[in-house]
Amino acid sequence: MGCFWSAARIKAAETSLQSSVDGESKRVQSKRLSLKSEGEILESSNLKCFTYNDLRDATKNFRPDSLLGEGGFGCVYKGWIDEHTFAPARPGAGKLVAVKRLNQEGFQGHKEWLTEITYLGQFQHPNLVKLIGYCLEDEHHLLVYEFMPRGSLENHLFKRSSYTEPLSWNLRMKIALGAAKGLAFLHSPNTKVIYRDFKPSNILLDSVCEVTV
């Protein structure tokens, strides 16, 4: 009886080991597929591929006075690039952009980075923020967006200074309509995107308060 149980345990251990090997093999295959699909996404995105050094120079080494804001996935910095070559430019001499530098720790930041490239790299709409390019270099994950000079709706509603005028009701209606149009575009049958982070901090305003989400 003792030998029977010993053999049974050995058989069970062998089965468990084989299952573990099979599972690891599937995970490796899944990772390879993920890497392949990531490469395909980047190649088909029609976005500018920036080097890390370029974006570091464009933001003056990500210095604190270039910081526009920060969130759960990273910080956003103000930067300057040449409008035609996309090379770093000195402040005031080129195109102003917003550079999002994602946190280096964790898989979620990379997932967020790739999701934005997947959707913003292929869709265009007047009320959808324009993604200009990206950087994937070693552990660095960055995204480059058009700059929205009036910042987020959150700043105008909840973080107003004594020098900022409150939004008029006509302007609030204009912003609400623009945000709704952007959201409707993303949720339309053609795009089939579910935007799960719709909030004032992600509603951005240009110089004449046209809205992008």
C-alpha positions as CSV (number, residue, x, y, z in Angstrom):
1,M,0.0,0.0,0.0
2,G,2.9,2.3,0.9
3,C,4.5,1.6,-2.5
4,F,1.1,2.3,-4.2
5,W,0.8,5.7,-2.6
6,S,4.4,6.6,-3.3
7,A,4.0,5.7,-7.0
8,A,0.7,7.7,-7.1
9,R,2.5,10.7,-5.6
10,I,5.3,10.4,-8.1
11,K,2.8,10.2,-10.9
12,A,1.0,13.3,-9.6
13,A,4.3,15.2,-9.2
14,E,5.2,14.3,-12.8
15,T,1.8,15.5,-14.0
16,S,2.1,18.7,-12.1
17,L,5.6,19.3,-13.4
18,Q,4.5,18.7,-17.0
19,S,1.6,21.1,-16.5
20,S,3.9,23.7,-15.2
21,V,6.3,23.3,-18.1
22,D,3.3,23.4,-20.6
23,G,2.0,26.6,-18.8
24,E,5.4,28.2,-18.9
25,S,5.7,27.4,-22.6
26,K,2.4,29.0,-23.3
27,R,3.4,32.1,-21.3
28,V,6.6,32.4,-23.4
29,Q,4.6,32.0,-26.6
30,S,2.1,34.6,-25.4
31,K,5.0,37.0,-24.6
32,R,6.5,36.5,-28.0
33,L,3.1,37.1,-29.7
34,S,2.7,40.2,-27.5
35,L,6.1,41.5,-28.5
36,K,5.3,40.8,-32.2
37,S,2.0,42.6,-32.0
38,E,3.6,45.5,-30.2
39,G,6.2,45.9,-33.0
40,E,3.4,45.8,-35.6
41,I,1.5,48.5,-33.7
42,L,4.5,50.8,-33.6
43,E,5.2,50.2,-37.3
44,S,1.7,50.9,-38.4
45,S,1.0,53.9,-36.1
46,N,2.4,56.6,-38.5
47,L,3.9,58.4,-35.5
48,K,7.3,60.0,-35.2
49,C,9.8,57.8,-33.3
50,F,11.8,60.1,-31.0
51,T,15.0,59.2,-29.2
52,Y,15.3,59.6,-25.5
53,N,18.1,62.1,-25.9
54,D,15.9,64.2,-28.2
55,L,13.1,64.4,-25.7
56,R,15.4,65.0,-22.8
57,D,16.9,68.0,-24.7
58,A,13.4,69.2,-25.8
59,T,12.3,69.4,-22.1
60,K,15.6,70.7,-20.8
61,N,16.4,67.5,-19.0
62,F,12.8,67.2,-17.6
63,R,13.5,70.0,-15.2
64,P,10.9,71.0,-12.6
65,D,9.9,74.3,-14.2
66,S,8.9,72.4,-17.4
67,L,6.5,70.2,-15.4
68,L,2.9,70.6,-16.6
69,G,1.2,68.0,-14.4
70,E,1.5,64.5,-13.0
71,G,-0.8,61.5,-12.6
72,G,-0.9,57.8,-11.8
73,F,1.1,56.8,-14.9
74,G,3.7,59.5,-14.9
75,C,4.5,63.2,-15.4
76,V,3.9,65.6,-18.3
77,Y,6.5,68.1,-19.3
78,K,6.6,71.1,-21.7
79,G,9.0,70.8,-24.6
80,W,10.1,72.5,-27.8
81,I,10.7,70.7,-31.1
82,D,11.4,71.9,-34.7
83,E,8.1,72.0,-36.5
84,H,9.6,70.4,-39.6
85,T,12.4,68.1,-38.5
86,F,11.0,67.3,-35.0
87,A,14.5,67.9,-33.6
88,P,14.9,69.5,-30.2
89,A,14.5,73.3,-30.3
90,R,15.3,76.1,-27.9
91,P,12.3,77.6,-26.1
92,G,10.3,80.0,-28.3
93,A,12.0,78.9,-31.5
94,G,9.9,75.9,-32.5
95,K,6.7,74.0,-31.8
96,L,5.5,73.6,-28.2
97,V,4.6,70.0,-27.2
98,A,3.6,68.1,-24.2
99,V,5.8,65.1,-23.3
100,K,4.4,62.4,-21.1
101,R,7.1,60.4,-19.3
102,L,5.6,57.2,-17.9
103,N,6.6,55.6,-14.7
104,Q,9.3,53.0,-15.3
105,E,8.0,50.5,-12.7
106,G,5.3,48.0,-13.4
107,F,3.5,46.6,-16.4
108,Q,0.5,48.9,-16.2
109,G,2.5,51.9,-17.3
110,H,3.7,50.1,-20.4
111,K,0.1,48.9,-21.1
112,E,-1.2,52.5,-20.9
113,W,1.6,53.7,-23.2
114,L,0.8,51.0,-25.8
115,T,-2.9,51.6,-25.6
116,E,-2.5,55.3,-26.4
117,I,-0.3,54.5,-29.4
118,T,-2.8,51.9,-30.6
119,Y,-5.8,54.3,-30.6
120,L,-4.4,57.9,-30.9
121,G,-2.0,56.7,-33.5
122,Q,-4.7,55.7,-35.9
123,F,-7.8,57.9,-35.1
124,Q,-8.2,61.6,-36.0
125,H,-10.9,63.9,-34.8
126,P,-11.1,67.6,-34.0
127,N,-12.0,66.7,-30.4
128,L,-9.4,64.0,-29.9
129,V,-6.0,65.1,-28.7
130,K,-3.3,64.7,-31.3
131,L,-0.4,62.2,-30.6
132,I,2.7,63.3,-32.5
133,G,5.1,60.5,-31.6
134,Y,6.6,58.2,-29.0
135,C,9.9,57.0,-27.5
136,L,10.7,53.4,-26.6
137,E,14.3,53.1,-25.5
138,D,15.5,50.7,-22.9
139,E,13.3,51.3,-19.8
140,H,12.1,54.7,-21.1
141,H,8.4,55.0,-22.3
142,L,7.4,58.5,-23.5
143,L,4.6,60.0,-25.6
144,V,4.6,63.4,-27.4
145,Y,1.3,65.3,-27.8
146,E,0.2,68.6,-29.2
147,F,0.4,71.3,-26.5
148,M,-2.9,72.6,-25.2
149,P,-2.1,76.1,-23.9
150,R,-5.2,76.5,-21.6
151,G,-4.5,73.2,-19.8
152,S,-7.2,71.0,-18.4
153,L,-10.8,71.7,-17.5
154,E,-10.0,70.6,-13.9
155,N,-7.6,73.6,-13.5
156,H,-10.3,76.0,-14.6
157,L,-13.0,74.5,-12.4
158,F,-11.1,73.6,-9.2
159,K,-7.7,75.1,-9.2
160,R,-8.3,78.7,-10.3
161,S,-6.0,81.4,-9.1
162,S,-7.0,84.9,-8.3
163,Y,-5.8,85.9,-11.8
164,T,-8.0,83.4,-13.6
165,E,-11.5,84.5,-14.7
166,P,-14.3,81.9,-14.1
167,L,-15.6,80.2,-17.2
168,S,-18.8,81.8,-18.5
169,W,-21.9,79.6,-19.0
170,N,-21.6,79.9,-22.8
171,L,-18.0,78.7,-22.6
172,R,-19.0,75.8,-20.3
173,M,-21.6,74.7,-22.8
174,K,-19.1,74.9,-25.6
175,I,-16.6,72.7,-23.6
176,A,-19.3,70.2,-22.7
177,L,-20.4,69.9,-26.3
178,G,-16.8,69.4,-27.5
179,A,-16.1,66.8,-24.9
180,A,-19.3,65.0,-25.8
181,K,-18.4,65.0,-29.5
182,G,-15.0,63.5,-28.7
183,L,-16.5,60.8,-26.4
184,A,-19.2,60.0,-29.0
185,F,-16.5,59.5,-31.7
186,L,-14.5,57.1,-29.5
187,H,-17.7,55.2,-28.6
188,S,-19.0,55.0,-32.2
189,P,-19.4,51.7,-34.0
190,N,-16.4,52.5,-36.3
191,T,-13.9,53.0,-33.5
192,K,-15.3,50.7,-30.8
193,V,-13.2,52.3,-28.0
194,I,-14.5,52.5,-24.4
195,Y,-13.0,55.5,-22.8
196,R,-12.9,54.7,-19.1
197,D,-11.0,57.7,-17.8
198,F,-13.3,60.6,-18.7
199,K,-12.8,63.3,-16.2
200,P,-12.0,67.1,-16.0
201,S,-8.3,66.5,-15.8
202,N,-8.4,64.7,-19.2
203,I,-10.5,67.3,-21.0
204,L,-7.9,69.7,-22.5
205,L,-8.4,73.2,-23.9
206,D,-6.6,75.0,-26.7
207,S,-6.1,78.8,-26.9
208,V,-9.7,79.4,-27.9
209,C,-11.1,76.8,-25.6
210,E,-11.7,74.2,-28.3
211,V,-11.8,70.8,-26.5
212,T,-9.8,67.6,-26.9
213,V,-10.1,64.4,-24.8
